[in-house]
Amino acid sequence: MAALYEALIADSVLERDQGVLDAMREKNDGEIKKLDEKIADAEENLGESEVREAHLAKSLFFVRIGDKEKALEQLKVTESKTVAVGQKMDLVFYTLQLAFFYMDYDLISKSIDKAKKWWMLRRS
């Protein structure tokens, strides 16, 4: 959770430990490289659903490490690869998870509105 660690340092909640931060970044970079390779392989050798799943894995990685901006960006990419309404709802719930964690009330409101929209489409 390097992004969260940096935010807590910026807010003077924690003191910077460069060794810890470097270790987090190195681990994150290694995982991102693996996920990018998985996406590239899926795009070259597999079908659309596998490409979507690879993008979803990267989205969930960013959610897990608390990198809000990259997670939201990757969730949008994943949404563009998603057809099923139920899967689109899942993406909205991941966005809500981030929004609640960061207490981003604007994003919470937008995500709830989006969920209502998808729910109404699913019911019709």
Chimera marker file (.cmm) of the C-alpha trace (Angstrom):
<marker_set name="trace">
<marker id="1" x="0.000" y="0.000" z="0.000" r="1" g="1" b="0" radius="0.5"/>
<marker id="2" x="2.692" y="2.441" z="-1.054" r="1" g="1" b="0" radius="0.5"/>
<marker id="3" x="0.154" y="5.062" z="-2.205" r="1" g="1" b="0" radius="0.5"/>
<marker id="4" x="-1.562" y="5.055" z="1.189" r="1" g="1" b="0" radius="0.5"/>
<marker id="5" x="1.795" y="5.100" z="2.981" r="1" g="1" b="0" radius="0.5"/>
<marker id="6" x="2.813" y="8.190" z="0.981" r="1" g="1" b="0" radius="0.5"/>
<marker id="7" x="-0.501" y="9.893" z="1.730" r="1" g="1" b="0" radius="0.5"/>
<marker id="8" x="-0.062" y="9.236" z="5.451" r="1" g="1" b="0" radius="0.5"/>
<marker id="9" x="3.459" y="10.654" z="5.277" r="1" g="1" b="0" radius="0.5"/>
<marker id="10" x="2.147" y="13.765" z="3.492" r="1" g="1" b="0" radius="0.5"/>
<marker id="11" x="-0.475" y="14.207" z="6.228" r="1" g="1" b="0" radius="0.5"/>
<marker id="12" x="2.258" y="13.849" z="8.899" r="1" g="1" b="0" radius="0.5"/>
<marker id="13" x="0.600" y="10.745" z="10.324" r="1" g="1" b="0" radius="0.5"/>
<marker id="14" x="3.698" y="8.607" z="9.698" r="1" g="1" b="0" radius="0.5"/>
<marker id="15" x="7.372" y="9.356" z="9.324" r="1" g="1" b="0" radius="0.5"/>
<marker id="16" x="9.051" y="8.424" z="6.062" r="1" g="1" b="0" radius="0.5"/>
<marker id="17" x="11.063" y="5.228" z="6.076" r="1" g="1" b="0" radius="0.5"/>
<marker id="18" x="12.619" y="5.230" z="2.604" r="1" g="1" b="0" radius="0.5"/>
<marker id="19" x="13.621" y="1.564" z="2.881" r="1" g="1" b="0" radius="0.5"/>
<marker id="20" x="10.038" y="0.509" z="3.566" r="1" g="1" b="0" radius="0.5"/>
<marker id="21" x="8.712" y="2.712" z="0.774" r="1" g="1" b="0" radius="0.5"/>
<marker id="22" x="11.281" y="1.403" z="-1.716" r="1" g="1" b="0" radius="0.5"/>
<marker id="23" x="10.434" y="-2.199" z="-0.779" r="1" g="1" b="0" radius="0.5"/>
<marker id="24" x="6.720" y="-1.536" z="-1.291" r="1" g="1" b="0" radius="0.5"/>
<marker id="25" x="7.312" y="0.133" z="-4.652" r="1" g="1" b="0" radius="0.5"/>
<marker id="26" x="9.587" y="-2.693" z="-5.810" r="1" g="1" b="0" radius="0.5"/>
<marker id="27" x="7.019" y="-5.328" z="-4.869" r="1" g="1" b="0" radius="0.5"/>
<marker id="28" x="4.222" y="-3.346" z="-6.555" r="1" g="1" b="0" radius="0.5"/>
<marker id="29" x="6.282" y="-2.808" z="-9.715" r="1" g="1" b="0" radius="0.5"/>
<marker id="30" x="6.984" y="-6.546" z="-9.934" r="1" g="1" b="0" radius="0.5"/>
<marker id="31" x="3.306" y="-7.389" z="-9.631" r="1" g="1" b="0" radius="0.5"/>
<marker id="32" x="2.313" y="-4.720" z="-12.170" r="1" g="1" b="0" radius="0.5"/>
<marker id="33" x="4.853" y="-6.127" z="-14.629" r="1" g="1" b="0" radius="0.5"/>
<marker id="34" x="3.329" y="-9.614" z="-14.234" r="1" g="1" b="0" radius="0.5"/>
<marker id="35" x="-0.181" y="-8.235" z="-14.739" r="1" g="1" b="0" radius="0.5"/>
<marker id="36" x="0.884" y="-6.275" z="-17.835" r="1" g="1" b="0" radius="0.5"/>
<marker id="37" x="2.428" y="-9.442" z="-19.265" r="1" g="1" b="0" radius="0.5"/>
<marker id="38" x="-0.811" y="-11.313" z="-18.555" r="1" g="1" b="0" radius="0.5"/>
<marker id="39" x="-2.794" y="-8.593" z="-20.358" r="1" g="1" b="0" radius="0.5"/>
<marker id="40" x="-0.434" y="-8.637" z="-23.348" r="1" g="1" b="0" radius="0.5"/>
<marker id="41" x="-0.613" y="-12.436" z="-23.561" r="1" g="1" b="0" radius="0.5"/>
<marker id="42" x="-4.404" y="-12.376" z="-23.374" r="1" g="1" b="0" radius="0.5"/>
<marker id="43" x="-4.635" y="-9.719" z="-26.093" r="1" g="1" b="0" radius="0.5"/>
<marker id="44" x="-2.307" y="-11.663" z="-28.396" r="1" g="1" b="0" radius="0.5"/>
<marker id="45" x="-3.361" y="-15.253" z="-27.774" r="1" g="1" b="0" radius="0.5"/>
<marker id="46" x="-6.738" y="-15.424" z="-26.049" r="1" g="1" b="0" radius="0.5"/>
<marker id="47" x="-10.311" y="-14.177" z="-26.358" r="1" g="1" b="0" radius="0.5"/>
<marker id="48" x="-12.181" y="-11.125" z="-25.197" r="1" g="1" b="0" radius="0.5"/>
<marker id="49" x="-13.291" y="-12.569" z="-21.861" r="1" g="1" b="0" radius="0.5"/>
<marker id="50" x="-9.701" y="-13.486" z="-20.969" r="1" g="1" b="0" radius="0.5"/>
<marker id="51" x="-8.574" y="-9.958" z="-21.867" r="1" g="1" b="0" radius="0.5"/>
<marker id="52" x="-11.289" y="-8.585" z="-19.600" r="1" g="1" b="0" radius="0.5"/>
<marker id="53" x="-10.258" y="-10.912" z="-16.776" r="1" g="1" b="0" radius="0.5"/>
<marker id="54" x="-6.615" y="-9.816" z="-17.116" r="1" g="1" b="0" radius="0.5"/>
<marker id="55" x="-7.649" y="-6.170" z="-16.917" r="1" g="1" b="0" radius="0.5"/>
<marker id="56" x="-9.882" y="-6.954" z="-13.950" r="1" g="1" b="0" radius="0.5"/>
<marker id="57" x="-6.951" y="-8.591" z="-12.146" r="1" g="1" b="0" radius="0.5"/>
<marker id="58" x="-4.923" y="-5.405" z="-12.601" r="1" g="1" b="0" radius="0.5"/>
<marker id="59" x="-7.864" y="-3.291" z="-11.407" r="1" g="1" b="0" radius="0.5"/>
<marker id="60" x="-8.252" y="-5.394" z="-8.277" r="1" g="1" b="0" radius="0.5"/>
<marker id="61" x="-4.528" y="-5.197" z="-7.597" r="1" g="1" b="0" radius="0.5"/>
<marker id="62" x="-4.715" y="-1.392" z="-7.554" r="1" g="1" b="0" radius="0.5"/>
<marker id="63" x="-7.812" y="-1.560" z="-5.334" r="1" g="1" b="0" radius="0.5"/>
<marker id="64" x="-6.002" y="-3.935" z="-2.962" r="1" g="1" b="0" radius="0.5"/>
<marker id="65" x="-2.939" y="-1.704" z="-2.618" r="1" g="1" b="0" radius="0.5"/>
<marker id="66" x="-5.086" y="1.408" z="-2.171" r="1" g="1" b="0" radius="0.5"/>
<marker id="67" x="-3.898" y="3.307" z="-5.244" r="1" g="1" b="0" radius="0.5"/>
<marker id="68" x="-7.128" y="5.176" z="-5.865" r="1" g="1" b="0" radius="0.5"/>
<marker id="69" x="-6.207" y="7.010" z="-9.062" r="1" g="1" b="0" radius="0.5"/>
<marker id="70" x="-4.697" y="4.015" z="-10.834" r="1" g="1" b="0" radius="0.5"/>
<marker id="71" x="-7.523" y="1.774" z="-9.630" r="1" g="1" b="0" radius="0.5"/>
<marker id="72" x="-10.195" y="4.113" z="-10.989" r="1" g="1" b="0" radius="0.5"/>
<marker id="73" x="-8.339" y="4.433" z="-14.291" r="1" g="1" b="0" radius="0.5"/>
<marker id="74" x="-7.963" y="0.658" z="-14.626" r="1" g="1" b="0" radius="0.5"/>
<marker id="75" x="-11.589" y="0.046" z="-13.588" r="1" g="1" b="0" radius="0.5"/>
<marker id="76" x="-12.660" y="2.294" z="-16.495" r="1" g="1" b="0" radius="0.5"/>
<marker id="77" x="-10.512" y="0.248" z="-18.883" r="1" g="1" b="0" radius="0.5"/>
<marker id="78" x="-12.045" y="-2.936" z="-17.501" r="1" g="1" b="0" radius="0.5"/>
<marker id="79" x="-15.543" y="-1.498" z="-17.862" r="1" g="1" b="0" radius="0.5"/>
<marker id="80" x="-14.861" y="-0.764" z="-21.530" r="1" g="1" b="0" radius="0.5"/>
<marker id="81" x="-14.089" y="-4.480" z="-21.984" r="1" g="1" b="0" radius="0.5"/>
<marker id="82" x="-17.190" y="-5.602" z="-20.049" r="1" g="1" b="0" radius="0.5"/>
<marker id="83" x="-20.502" y="-6.543" z="-21.663" r="1" g="1" b="0" radius="0.5"/>
<marker id="84" x="-22.559" y="-8.209" z="-18.904" r="1" g="1" b="0" radius="0.5"/>
<marker id="85" x="-24.550" y="-5.891" z="-16.650" r="1" g="1" b="0" radius="0.5"/>
<marker id="86" x="-23.811" y="-7.998" z="-13.553" r="1" g="1" b="0" radius="0.5"/>
<marker id="87" x="-20.076" y="-7.649" z="-14.157" r="1" g="1" b="0" radius="0.5"/>
<marker id="88" x="-20.488" y="-3.906" z="-14.675" r="1" g="1" b="0" radius="0.5"/>
<marker id="89" x="-22.280" y="-3.757" z="-11.316" r="1" g="1" b="0" radius="0.5"/>
<marker id="90" x="-19.304" y="-5.541" z="-9.738" r="1" g="1" b="0" radius="0.5"/>
<marker id="91" x="-17.033" y="-2.799" z="-11.072" r="1" g="1" b="0" radius="0.5"/>
<marker id="92" x="-19.284" y="-0.150" z="-9.542" r="1" g="1" b="0" radius="0.5"/>
<marker id="93" x="-19.052" y="-1.940" z="-6.188" r="1" g="1" b="0" radius="0.5"/>
<marker id="94" x="-15.246" y="-1.974" z="-6.399" r="1" g="1" b="0" radius="0.5"/>
<marker id="95" x="-15.392" y="1.758" z="-7.075" r="1" g="1" b="0" radius="0.5"/>
<marker id="96" x="-17.666" y="2.206" z="-4.064" r="1" g="1" b="0" radius="0.5"/>
<marker id="97" x="-15.208" y="0.255" z="-1.932" r="1" g="1" b="0" radius="0.5"/>
<marker id="98" x="-12.475" y="2.726" z="-2.848" r="1" g="1" b="0" radius="0.5"/>
<marker id="99" x="-14.762" y="5.715" z="-2.430" r="1" g="1" b="0" radius="0.5"/>
<marker id="100" x="-15.763" y="4.671" z="1.093" r="1" g="1" b="0" radius="0.5"/>
<marker id="101" x="-12.167" y="3.935" z="2.056" r="1" g="1" b="0" radius="0.5"/>
<marker id="102" x="-11.070" y="7.423" z="0.984" r="1" g="1" b="0" radius="0.5"/>
<marker id="103" x="-14.335" y="9.051" z="2.144" r="1" g="1" b="0" radius="0.5"/>
<marker id="104" x="-14.790" y="10.517" z="-1.332" r="1" g="1" b="0" radius="0.5"/>
<marker id="105" x="-18.429" y="11.579" z="-1.067" r="1" g="1" b="0" radius="0.5"/>
<marker id="106" x="-18.648" y="12.796" z="-4.661" r="1" g="1" b="0" radius="0.5"/>
<marker id="107" x="-17.425" y="9.424" z="-5.961" r="1" g="1" b="0" radius="0.5"/>
<marker id="108" x="-19.803" y="7.618" z="-3.592" r="1" g="1" b="0" radius="0.5"/>
<marker id="109" x="-22.748" y="9.594" z="-4.945" r="1" g="1" b="0" radius="0.5"/>
<marker id="110" x="-21.735" y="9.071" z="-8.588" r="1" g="1" b="0" radius="0.5"/>
<marker id="111" x="-21.182" y="5.354" z="-8.024" r="1" g="1" b="0" radius="0.5"/>
<marker id="112" x="-24.563" y="4.895" z="-6.346" r="1" g="1" b="0" radius="0.5"/>
<marker id="113" x="-26.238" y="6.696" z="-9.259" r="1" g="1" b="0" radius="0.5"/>
<marker id="114" x="-24.372" y="4.452" z="-11.686" r="1" g="1" b="0" radius="0.5"/>
<marker id="115" x="-25.394" y="1.349" z="-9.723" r="1" g="1" b="0" radius="0.5"/>
<marker id="116" x="-29.041" y="2.447" z="-9.860" r="1" g="1" b="0" radius="0.5"/>
<marker id="117" x="-28.724" y="2.918" z="-13.622" r="1" g="1" b="0" radius="0.5"/>
<marker id="118" x="-27.246" y="-0.551" z="-14.138" r="1" g="1" b="0" radius="0.5"/>
<marker id="119" x="-29.792" y="-2.093" z="-11.765" r="1" g="1" b="0" radius="0.5"/>
<marker id="120" x="-32.666" y="-0.604" z="-13.750" r="1" g="1" b="0" radius="0.5"/>
<marker id="121" x="-31.140" y="-1.913" z="-16.993" r="1" g="1" b="0" radius="0.5"/>
<marker id="122" x="-30.773" y="-5.353" z="-15.457" r="1" g="1" b="0" radius="0.5"/>
<marker id="123" x="-34.407" y="-5.421" z="-14.354" r="1" g="1" b="0" radius="0.5"/>
<marker id="124" x="-35.785" y="-4.443" z="-17.766" r="1" g="1" b="0" radius="0.5"/>
<link id1="1" id2="2" r="1" g="1" b="0" radius="0.2"/>
<link id1="2" id2="3" r="1" g="1" b="0" radius="0.2"/>
<link id1="3" id2="4" r="1" g="1" b="0" radius="0.2"/>
<link id1="4" id2="5" r="1" g="1" b="0" radius="0.2"/>
<link id1="5" id2="6" r="1" g="1" b="0" radius="0.2"/>
<link id1="6" id2="7" r="1" g="1" b="0" radius="0.2"/>
<link id1="7" id2="8" r="1" g="1" b="0" radius="0.2"/>
<link id1="8" id2="9" r="1" g="1" b="0" radius="0.2"/>
<link id1="9" id2="10" r="1" g="1" b="0" radius="0.2"/>
<link id1="10" id2="11" r="1" g="1" b="0" radius="0.2"/>
<link id1="11" id2="12" r="1" g="1" b="0" radius="0.2"/>
<link id1="12" id2="13" r="1" g="1" b="0" radius="0.2"/>
<link id1="13" id2="14" r="1" g="1" b="0" radius="0.2"/>
<link id1="14" id2="15" r="1" g="1" b="0" radius="0.2"/>
<link id1="15" id2="16" r="1" g="1" b="0" radius="0.2"/>
<link id1="16" id2="17" r="1" g="1" b="0" radius="0.2"/>
<link id1="17" id2="18" r="1" g="1" b="0" radius="0.2"/>
<link id1="18" id2="19" r="1" g="1" b="0" radius="0.2"/>
<link id1="19" id2="20" r="1" g="1" b="0" radius="0.2"/>
<link id1="20" id2="21" r="1" g="1" b="0" radius="0.2"/>
<link id1="21" id2="22" r="1" g="1" b="0" radius="0.2"/>
<link id1="22" id2="23" r="1" g="1" b="0" radius="0.2"/>
<link id1="23" id2="24" r="1" g="1" b="0" radius="0.2"/>
<link id1="24" id2="25" r="1" g="1" b="0" radius="0.2"/>
<link id1="25" id2="26" r="1" g="1" b="0" radius="0.2"/>
<link id1="26" id2="27" r="1" g="1" b="0" radius="0.2"/>
<link id1="27" id2="28" r="1" g="1" b="0" radius="0.2"/>
<link id1="28" id2="29" r="1" g="1" b="0" radius="0.2"/>
<link id1="29" id2="30" r="1" g="1" b="0" radius="0.2"/>
<link id1="30" id2="31" r="1" g="1" b="0" radius="0.2"/>
<link id1="31" id2="32" r="1" g="1" b="0" radius="0.2"/>
<link id1="32" id2="33" r="1" g="1" b="0" radius="0.2"/>
<link id1="33" id2="34" r="1" g="1" b="0" radius="0.2"/>
<link id1="34" id2="35" r="1" g="1" b="0" radius="0.2"/>
<link id1="35" id2="36" r="1" g="1" b="0" radius="0.2"/>
<link id1="36" id2="37" r="1" g="1" b="0" radius="0.2"/>
<link id1="37" id2="38" r="1" g="1" b="0" radius="0.2"/>
<link id1="38" id2="39" r="1" g="1" b="0" radius="0.2"/>
<link id1="39" id2="40" r="1" g="1" b="0" radius="0.2"/>
<link id1="40" id2="41" r="1" g="1" b="0" radius="0.2"/>
<link id1="41" id2="42" r="1" g="1" b="0" radius="0.2"/>
<link id1="42" id2="43" r="1" g="1" b="0" radius="0.2"/>
<link id1="43" id2="44" r="1" g="1" b="0" radius="0.2"/>
<link id1="44" id2="45" r="1" g="1" b="0" radius="0.2"/>
<link id1="45" id2="46" r="1" g="1" b="0" radius="0.2"/>
<link id1="46" id2="47" r="1" g="1" b="0" radius="0.2"/>
<link id1="47" id2="48" r="1" g="1" b="0" radius="0.2"/>
<link id1="48" id2="49" r="1" g="1" b="0" radius="0.2"/>
<link id1="49" id2="50" r="1" g="1" b="0" radius="0.2"/>
<link id1="50" id2="51" r="1" g="1" b="0" radius="0.2"/>
<link id1="51" id2="52" r="1" g="1" b="0" radius="0.2"/>
<link id1="52" id2="53" r="1" g="1" b="0" radius="0.2"/>
<link id1="53" id2="54" r="1" g="1" b="0" radius="0.2"/>
<link id1="54" id2="55" r="1" g="1" b="0" radius="0.2"/>
<link id1="55" id2="56" r="1" g="1" b="0" radius="0.2"/>
<link id1="56" id2="57" r="1" g="1" b="0" radius="0.2"/>
<link id1="57" id2="58" r="1" g="1" b="0" radius="0.2"/>
<link id1="58" id2="59" r="1" g="1" b="0" radius="0.2"/>
<link id1="59" id2="60" r="1" g="1" b="0" radius="0.2"/>
<link id1="60" id2="61" r="1" g="1" b="0" radius="0.2"/>
<link id1="61" id2="62" r="1" g="1" b="0" radius="0.2"/>
<link id1="62" id2="63" r="1" g="1" b="0" radius="0.2"/>
<link id1="63" id2="64" r="1" g="1" b="0" radius="0.2"/>
<link id1="64" id2="65" r="1" g="1" b="0" radius="0.2"/>
<link id1="65" id2="66" r="1" g="1" b="0" radius="0.2"/>
<link id1="66" id2="67" r="1" g="1" b="0" radius="0.2"/>
<link id1="67" id2="68" r="1" g="1" b="0" radius="0.2"/>
<link id1="68" id2="69" r="1" g="1" b="0" radius="0.2"/>
<link id1="69" id2="70" r="1" g="1" b="0" radius="0.2"/>
<link id1="70" id2="71" r="1" g="1" b="0" radius="0.2"/>
<link id1="71" id2="72" r="1" g="1" b="0" radius="0.2"/>
<link id1="72" id2="73" r="1" g="1" b="0" radius="0.2"/>
<link id1="73" id2="74" r="1" g="1" b="0" radius="0.2"/>
<link id1="74" id2="75" r="1" g="1" b="0" radius="0.2"/>
<link id1="75" id2="76" r="1" g="1" b="0" radius="0.2"/>
<link id1="76" id2="77" r="1" g="1" b="0" radius="0.2"/>
<link id1="77" id2="78" r="1" g="1" b="0" radius="0.2"/>
<link id1="78" id2="79" r="1" g="1" b="0" radius="0.2"/>
<link id1="79" id2="80" r="1" g="1" b="0" radius="0.2"/>
<link id1="80" id2="81" r="1" g="1" b="0" radius="0.2"/>
<link id1="81" id2="82" r="1" g="1" b="0" radius="0.2"/>
<link id1="82" id2="83" r="1" g="1" b="0" radius="0.2"/>
<link id1="83" id2="84" r="1" g="1" b="0" radius="0.2"/>
<link id1="84" id2="85" r="1" g="1" b="0" radius="0.2"/>
<link id1="85" id2="86" r="1" g="1" b="0" radius="0.2"/>
<link id1="86" id2="87" r="1" g="1" b="0" radius="0.2"/>
<link id1="87" id2="88" r="1" g="1" b="0" radius="0.2"/>
<link id1="88" id2="89" r="1" g="1" b="0" radius="0.2"/>
<link id1="89" id2="90" r="1" g="1" b="0" radius="0.2"/>
<link id1="90" id2="91" r="1" g="1" b="0" radius="0.2"/>
<link id1="91" id2="92" r="1" g="1" b="0" radius="0.2"/>
<link id1="92" id2="93" r="1" g="1" b="0" radius="0.2"/>
<link id1="93" id2="94" r="1" g="1" b="0" radius="0.2"/>
<link id1="94" id2="95" r="1" g="1" b="0" radius="0.2"/>
<link id1="95" id2="96" r="1" g="1" b="0" radius="0.2"/>
<link id1="96" id2="97" r="1" g="1" b="0" radius="0.2"/>
<link id1="97" id2="98" r="1" g="1" b="0" radius="0.2"/>
<link id1="98" id2="99" r="1" g="1" b="0" radius="0.2"/>
<link id1="99" id2="100" r="1" g="1" b="0" radius="0.2"/>
<link id1="100" id2="101" r="1" g="1" b="0" radius="0.2"/>
<link id1="101" id2="102" r="1" g="1" b="0" radius="0.2"/>
<link id1="102" id2="103" r="1" g="1" b="0" radius="0.2"/>
<link id1="103" id2="104" r="1" g="1" b="0" radius="0.2"/>
<link id1="104" id2="105" r="1" g="1" b="0" radius="0.2"/>
<link id1="105" id2="106" r="1" g="1" b="0" radius="0.2"/>
<link id1="106" id2="107" r="1" g="1" b="0" radius="0.2"/>
<link id1="107" id2="108" r="1" g="1" b="0" radius="0.2"/>
<link id1="108" id2="109" r="1" g="1" b="0" radius="0.2"/>
<link id1="109" id2="110" r="1" g="1" b="0" radius="0.2"/>
<link id1="110" id2="111" r="1" g="1" b="0" radius="0.2"/>
<link id1="111" id2="112" r="1" g="1" b="0" radius="0.2"/>
<link id1="112" id2="113" r="1" g="1" b="0" radius="0.2"/>
<link id1="113" id2="114" r="1" g="1" b="0" radius="0.2"/>
<link id1="114" id2="115" r="1" g="1" b="0" radius="0.2"/>
<link id1="115" id2="116" r="1" g="1" b="0" radius="0.2"/>
<link id1="116" id2="117" r="1" g="1" b="0" radius="0.2"/>
<link id1="117" id2="118" r="1" g="1" b="0" radius="0.2"/>
<link id1="118" id2="119" r="1" g="1" b="0" radius="0.2"/>
<link id1="119" id2="120" r="1" g="1" b="0" radius="0.2"/>
<link id1="120" id2="121" r="1" g="1" b="0" radius="0.2"/>
<link id1="121" id2="122" r="1" g="1" b="0" radius="0.2"/>
<link id1="122" id2="123" r="1" g="1" b="0" radius="0.2"/>
<link id1="123" id2="124" r="1" g="1" b="0" radius="0.2"/>
</marker_set>
